[in-house]
Amino acid sequence: MASSVAKVLVFAGSAREGSLNKQLAKLAARRIEALGGKATFSDLKAYPLPAVR
């Protein structure tokens, strides 16, 4: 029987480099990994998104 590992996609709603939300999202991803889960951090800055006004 295969063990079940939680897989979580983590991202912040900000593309700004110094964003507190991005820092917290990275911290959450590290904690998930430390607790035995599989976390994927996705940076919105890597994707060409239209600017929202």
JOURCOR-V492844 format. One record per residue. N is the residue number from 1. PSI is psi as a letter, one per 20 degrees, with the letter a starting at -180 (none if undefined). Layout:
BEGIN
n & psi
N & PSI
N & PSI
END
This chain:
BEGIN
n & psi
1 & p
2 & q
3 & q
4 & p
5 & p
6 & p
7 & p
8 & p
9 & p
10 & p
11 & q
12 & q
13 & j
14 & q
15 & i
16 & p
17 & g
18 & j
19 & p
20 & h
21 & h
22 & h
23 & g
24 & h
25 & g
26 & g
27 & g
28 & g
29 & g
30 & h
31 & g
32 & g
33 & g
34 & h
35 & j
36 & j
37 & r
38 & o
39 & p
40 & o
41 & p
42 & p
43 & o
44 & h
45 & h
46 & i
47 & p
48 & n
49 & q
50 & q
51 & p
52 & p
53 & none
END
